[in-house]
Amino acid sequence: MSKFKEGPLVLMLRDGEVEQFNASTRKTETLDLSNANLRGADLRHVDLHKADLRGAYCHSADLRGVDLSQANLEGASFHRARVSGAYFPANVPGEEIKMSLELGTRIRCRPA
């Protein structure tokens, strides 16, 4: 049994159905993608600014230009992800992002 979420929203993202995903989540207050397996997903045009990505696995995901400024990234991993131009939350130190990208460590957020 996988420890990752494989619900319909996650499958849409992994299948590249960005427009359908954004339409499905446009009116939701919070977006629960906690523990999602987003390995290799192209997330460049996905609205993730308020996403709950706690524990998400984003190995080799393409997050270039994505606004994650209000996302919860506690415990997420971004090993080898492409993040050029991405906006990260203020409570995530740059060192945490670098270690996650290079070593696959899980993000530790600063207390609010």
N, C-alpha and C positions, 0 to 999 in steps of 0.2 A: 504494500500500500504506500502510495506516494505521500510525502509530507507536504507537498505543494498543492495549492488550490488549482483546480482545473475546471472551474465553472464556465458558464456561457460567455461572460465578459472576457475572461482570460483567453478562451479559445478564439474569440473574435480578434483579439490583438495578435495572437500568434499566427492566425490565418491572414493577417494583413487587412482586415475589414475595418479600417480606421473610420470611415464615414459612418458606417452602421454603429460602431462603438460610440462615437461622439454623439450621434442622434439618440442612442439608447440611454446615455448618461447625462444628457444636457440639463435635465431638470432635477437631477438628484443633488441633495445637499452635500452628501459625502460619497466618496467613491471607494469602496472596500476592495482593494487588491492586495490585502495582506497575505503573505505567504504564497503569492502567485509565482508561477514559473514563467518568466518572461524572457528566457534565454533566447538570444538571437532575434528578438522581436524588433521590428522597425516601428519605433514610437514617435517619430519626428513630428507628426501632425496630430498627436493625441493630446487631448486636454487633461493633463495630470496635475494641474496646479493645486488642487485640494485632495489629491488621492492619498489614501492610506496604503502605503507601500511597506509597512512593517514586515520584516522578514522576507521580502520579495527577493527573488533570484533573477538578476538582470545581466547575467554573464553574456558578453558580446552584444548586448542590446544597443540599438541606435537611438540615442536620446539627444542628438544634436539639435540645439535650439529649443528644447522643451522647457517649459516653465514648471519647475518643481518647488517654487518659492514658498508655498503653503502646505506642501506634502509632508506626511509623516514618514521619514526614512529610517527610523530606528530599526536596526538589525538587517537592513537591506544590503545586498551585495551587488557591486557593479564591476566585477572583474572583467577587464578588457572591453568594457562598454565604451562607446563613442559619445563623448559629452561636450564637445566643443560648442560653446555658446549657450549651454544649458544654465538655467538659473536654479541654484540650490538654496535651501532654507538658510536663514541667518544662524540658526542654532546648530548647523553642521560645519565644524571647522574644516578648513582646506586640507589639513593633514589627514583627516578621516577620509575625505574623498580620494586623495592621492593613494592612501594605503589600500582602499577598497578597489580602486582601478588597477593598481599594480599587483596586489597580493591576494585580492579576493576577500579581504577582511570585511566583517559586518560593520556597518555604520553605527557609531555611538554619537547620539545627539547631546548637546549641552542642555542642562536644565533651563527651562524657560524663565 
